[in-house]
Structures are given as C-alpha cells and as structure tokens.
Amino acid sequence: MNASIFVILGFLLISIYWAIGASKGQQKSIEQWALGGRGMGTIITFFLLAGEFFTTFSLTGLVGLGYNSGVSAMYFMTYITLGCVVGFWLLPAIRRYGSKHNLISQSDFYAKKYDSPLLGRLVTLVGVVSMIPLMIISLKGLGILVSVASYGSISPTMAIWIGTIAVVIYTMLSGLHGSSRVALIKDVLTFRILMFLGIYLPYHYHGGISSMLQGVSAVKPQLLTLPGVGMSVTWFISTVVLSTVGFFMWPNAFLSTFSAKSDKALRRNSMMLPLYSLMQLFSIMVAFTAVLSIPGLKGAEGDLGLI
C-alpha cells in the first residue's frame, strides 16, 4: 500500500465530514436542502456554478481533445465566456421569479411560467435523460484519475463506487450546503493542479511554454489552427453558439441560480467565471506537452478520448 492511498482517503474523509457538517444548525426543509435556503452569497455561488462546469473533463477529456485537435479545444473557454454574458442579464430575472413564487426545481419554473404542468413534466424528463451521460462521463473520469493517482492500487470501478456512495451520503444529509463545501475543495485543488501541470510540464520537458509551442508548430502545425474540415471554423462557431444558448439550461446550474441570495451575487459570478475558465489554458498546455513527449498516443477517438 503506497502513501497516495492515504492522501486520497484523507481528502475523501475530510470532504465527507466537512460536507455533512454544513447542515448543522440549518432548518430542516426542502428549500433549505435543495437551495440552501436561497441564501448563497457571491463566493459560495461562484464555487457552485464553477463546480457545475469545471469537472473531471478539465483533467481528462479536454487534455485529450487538445492533444488530438489542438486549438479547437478552446471552444470550451469561448462558449463559457459568452454564456456568462447571457447569464449576466438572464439569471437575476430567473432568480427573482423563482423566489417570488417559491419555486424549487427547473420543472417548477417552466410549469409556473408557462402555466403548463405538462411542460414541467417534459422538462423533468429531458433533464433526467440529459444528466445520465453527464454523470457517467464524470464518474468515468473520476475512476481514471483516482486509479492513476493511486498508482493502480485503487481500480477505476472501486473508485467510482466509493465516490458515488460518498456523494449520496453527504447529499442526502446536507443537500446543497454540503455540495457547496465539496465544490470549494474540488475547485481549489483542480485549479492548483492544472496550473502546476500546465506550467511545470512545458518547462520540465521543453524548456518553457514558448519553446514547447515552437516544437508543436514544427511537428504538428495543424494543431495550432482550425482545420478546413471536421472541427473547422464552421464547427467552432456553431458549437459555441449552441453551447452558449444552452449554457445555463442544465438542471444543476439552474438550481444554483435559485440558491443565490441576490441579483448582485449572480452578476458578480457572471463576471468572474470567464476569468476562472482561463484555467483551461493549462489543460491545453498539458496536451501540447504530450504531443511532443509521447507522440504515439491516440487522440479524441482513442486512449485520450472525451472522457
């Protein structure tokens, strides 16, 4: 048994303990459990929203996409920035309407706003179906990361089961309060890891970011421009537009909007999230380092897939 297992289990136990403790002294109600009593300030709302959009994809799938497709992977940063522009004007109105009518879920909003219970049920169905692949992708990414971090001592399947049980426990006991605390730990660690890897690896293997990019330009210059077919300019623009329109339509992001205590908290987050998304640049730097260091790996269709 290596030391990495104790580190992983240590962070897991700390996260569970801290998350469960978040419900201490809170009033027991569905509004408190699901929405944190609609009292989440700017900082907590920031980590809730960031936690919805910056997942294991940043450490796995985005690196794989950058390795295979180069700068096309930057669509992710682009649509997040434009989505936050939409959110700056849209989210406060949604929050006010939800608070006025004591709405709890996304389906409640559509059923009330358009006076259509059938539409509310349809939104629920679409939301559940859309969350299934997202959960599978996130859990698969979790399994891979934990297995690699433990040097294979913990299998991906075991990591997924442990992670799922942990999430169920603290979510059932603490609701959104617990999730917000775990999001804080996760986001801080993710950002630091990505920043370290995105800076350290290019300098360690290629003497710096500039020389690394020059190497990529010499070996695979096509990675530094959008291709004429496939992930072309047309693909980039259409994907960004579609993703921008649906940016805050995910059920989990919608609930984070309801949980904010003020319009100001949401507007501040719409201004800060694009800056936070800059951490995706570090994922691209890791990908470009791998292009030169381990050129034989498969890309987005293979081993470094969109996990």
ABEGO torsion letter per residue (X at the ends): XBAAAAAAAAAAAAAAAAAAAAABGBBBBAAAAAAGGGABBAAAAAAAAAAAABBAAAAAAAAAAAAAAEAAAAAAAAAAAAAAAAAAAAAAAAAAAAAAAGBABAAAAAAAAAGBAAAAAAAAAAAAAAAAAAAAAAAAAAAAAAAAAAGGABBAAAAAAAAAAAAAAAAAAAEAAAAAAAAAAAAAAAAAAAAAAAAAAAAAAAGEAAAAAAAAAAABAAAABBBABEBBAAAAAAAAAAAAAAAAABAAAAAAAAABABAAAAAAAAAAAAAAAAAAAAAAAAAAAAAAABAABBBAABAABBX
